Amino acid sequence: MDIHCWIVENDKIIDFNFPEYEMIKCMRGLTGDNIYEPASIEEQKKWFRLMHKKSSAFNQIDPIMYKFYKNPQYGCCFVNALAYKKNSKNKCKIVIGKMGWRKKNSNDIFWEYG
């Protein structure tokens, strides 16, 4: 599976900037802030159903979800987003799609996830 998940809350993207991202950018010659592109609604629904099945056990265990909410983990974007949504006091939604960065000296985008 090659997707990325993030939260949209009050029209603002909520995602976690892990140190591994800087290493990826350095190794691949990338620069700038994260760039996001949501998948189509149909694709998001398909991925959400699949990912929710795989992580449904987490959703039943509040202490685990709270730990992901307080301390998101690299490589666990769906569970991080699910934990944020479950524990946020604000209305928010999970978005599934691509995330990447611009190539240095170019406008081309390299999609690391998605």
C-alpha positions in Angstrom: 0.0 0.0 0.0 1.3 3.4 -0.9 -0.9 6.1 0.5 -0.6 8.9 3.0 -3.2 10.0 5.5 -3.7 13.4 7.2 -6.3 15.4 9.1 -8.1 18.5 7.9 -9.4 20.6 10.8 -10.9 24.1 10.3 -9.5 24.0 6.6 -6.0 23.4 7.9 -3.9 20.3 7.3 -2.8 18.5 10.4 0.1 16.2 9.8 3.2 15.2 11.7 6.7 16.2 10.5 8.9 13.3 11.5 12.7 13.5 11.4 12.8 10.7 8.8 11.2 13.1 6.3 14.3 15.4 6.4 16.5 12.3 5.7 14.3 11.3 2.7 14.4 14.9 1.3 18.2 15.0 1.6 18.7 11.6 0.0 16.3 12.3 -2.9 17.3 15.9 -3.6 14.0 17.4 -2.5 13.1 20.7 -0.8 10.4 22.7 0.7 7.2 22.0 2.7 5.1 18.9 2.4 2.8 19.0 -0.6 -0.6 17.1 -0.4 -3.0 15.8 -3.1 -6.2 14.1 -1.9 -7.3 11.0 -3.8 -10.7 11.0 -5.4 -13.6 10.5 -3.0 -14.2 6.9 -4.4 -10.5 6.0 -3.9 -10.5 7.5 -0.4 -13.6 5.5 0.5 -12.0 2.3 -0.8 -8.7 2.9 1.1 -10.6 4.0 4.3 -12.6 0.7 4.4 -9.4 -1.3 3.8 -7.3 0.6 6.4 -10.1 0.7 8.9 -10.4 -3.1 8.8 -6.7 -3.5 9.4 -6.6 -1.1 12.3 -10.0 -1.8 13.9 -8.4 -3.4 16.9 -6.6 -0.2 17.7 -9.9 1.7 17.5 -11.4 -0.4 20.3 -8.5 0.2 22.8 -8.7 3.8 24.0 -5.4 3.8 25.8 -3.5 2.8 22.7 -5.3 5.4 20.5 -4.6 8.0 23.1 -0.9 7.1 23.0 -0.9 7.5 19.2 -2.7 10.9 19.7 -0.1 12.1 22.2 2.9 10.5 20.4 2.3 9.9 16.7 4.6 7.2 15.1 6.4 7.4 11.8 5.0 4.9 9.3 1.6 4.8 11.0 -0.2 7.7 9.3 -3.6 6.1 9.3 -3.5 5.1 13.0 -2.1 8.6 13.8 -4.9 10.3 11.9 -7.6 7.9 13.4 -6.2 8.6 16.9 -6.2 12.4 16.3 -9.8 12.3 15.0 -11.0 10.1 17.9 -9.3 12.4 20.5 -9.8 15.9 19.0 -12.4 18.1 20.5 -12.8 19.8 17.1 -14.6 18.5 14.1 -12.1 17.1 11.7 -11.8 14.5 8.9 -9.2 12.0 7.7 -8.0 12.6 4.1 -6.2 9.9 2.1 -4.0 10.7 -0.8 -0.4 11.6 -1.8 2.3 13.5 0.1 5.7 14.6 -1.3 8.1 17.5 -1.9 9.4 19.5 -4.8 12.6 18.4 -6.5 15.5 20.9 -6.0 15.8 23.4 -8.9 12.5 22.2 -10.4 8.8 22.5 -10.0 8.4 18.7 -10.4 6.9 17.0 -7.3 8.3 13.7 -6.0 5.5 11.8 -4.3 7.1 9.8 -1.5 3.7 8.5 -0.3 0.8 7.8 -2.7 
